[in-house]
Amino acid sequence: MNKLQGKVAIITGGASGIGKGMATAFVKEGATVAIIDLNEETGNQTIKKLQEYQPESIFIQANLAEHDKLAGIVKQIADKLGKIDILVNNAHASKMSSIEETTQKEFDLSFNTGFYPTFYFMQAALPYLKETKGNIINFASSAGLNGDVNQVSYAAAKEAIRAVTRVAANEFGPFGINVNLIAPIASSPGMLQWAEENPEYYQGMLSRIPLRRLGELESDIGRVAVFLASEDSSYISGQTIMVDGGATKLR
Ligand SMILES: NC(=O)c1ccc[n+]([C@@H]2O[C@H](COP(=O)([O-])OP(=O)(O)OC[C@H]3O[C@@H](n4cnc5c(N)ncnc54)[C@H](O)[C@@H]3O)[C@@H](O)[C@H]2O)c1
């Protein structure tokens, strides 16, 4: 297992959920990872497990909504680990509300934790990714693609992320950098909490998944992220990859 041997990857929200699943898949393939997360406790627990595979891996506690700190974090990681090959913009917080009920507050949460960090991390990592001809993986959602009810602030930020990803694929492609999106469905703590709070929406969602199960964090989503971060996908860019058991079919 050495598809990412010697690579350095940044994964936002890497302490738990899909971010942890990807970080685990990455270290097993030989990458050193820098996970960035708000949650210090889960961050410290996760990094210990990752270091069993790649001892140089690091955890940085940070709130991605503090945008003026993001470029400094990228530099700190590059200085410590020597380079950046892979940037995964995974973390995203949001709160459900209908269009009627939504205020600036919900938009601020979703854009400040999801859209802006994705943009500022891509901007800050670009000089390093030019050196390595690296990869970027951003995160989309079927909520944006399908316009799910009560998800307006989240859906809007996710589609904005898809838009900047397409621009980045065009602007960064000449430097040998490919930029793609994963749109997952997976059994993360965030998803399981949402399911508990919204049982009727959850059952509806499950019934629309042809494979009739939630994705596994490491073996389903993590492995696709390994593929997108590896040489195997070097001629794929600007694409949204649905890793959702067949729920949404892009045309
Ligand atoms: N789980 C799914 O089925 C699903 C579906 C569609 C899209 N997604 C997307 O996949 C990605 C991962 O989702 P998940 O379900 O694993 O999420 P999650 O909520 O389970 O985990 C998110 C992680 O990000 C961290 N985080 C949250 N806000 C942060 C902040 N401000 N600064 C730093 N870290 C922060 C959390 O501490 C947590 O470790 C997200 O972009 C999400 O929108 C997930």
The ligand as an ORCA input file, in Angstrom:
! r2SCAN-3c Opt
* xyz 0 1
  N     -21.602     12.846      6.007
  C     -22.311     12.975      4.890
  O     -23.132     12.116      4.541
  C     -22.113     14.175      4.007
  C     -23.035     14.418      2.984
  C     -22.798     15.470      2.113
  C     -21.669     16.257      2.270
  N     -20.819     16.013      3.312
  C     -19.646     16.870      3.446
  O     -18.500     16.073      3.747
  C     -17.616     16.811      4.597
  C     -17.347     16.044      5.886
  O     -18.574     15.789      6.506
  P     -18.729     14.969      7.872
  O     -20.106     14.411      7.825
  O     -17.569     14.084      8.096
  O     -18.686     16.170      8.948
  P     -18.677     16.092     10.537
  O     -19.572     17.197     10.975
  O     -19.002     14.722     11.025
  O     -17.147     16.415     10.886
  C     -16.632     17.637     10.549
  C     -15.294     17.872     11.219
  O     -14.951     19.244     10.952
  C     -14.619     19.904     12.164
  N     -15.020     21.307     12.109
  C     -16.281     21.807     12.093
  N     -16.259     23.145     12.071
  C     -14.955     23.516     12.087
  C     -14.274     24.775     12.109
  N     -14.954     25.933     12.122
  N     -12.919     24.783     12.121
  C     -12.220     23.612     12.130
  N     -12.809     22.405     12.127
  C     -14.158     22.348     12.102
  C     -15.382     19.149     13.255
  O     -14.795     19.334     14.538
  C     -15.324     17.705     12.732
  O     -14.135     17.061     13.207
  C     -18.291     18.166      4.822
  O     -17.835     19.085      3.858
  C     -19.753     17.850      4.589
  O     -20.490     19.003      4.240
  C     -21.022     15.000      4.193
*
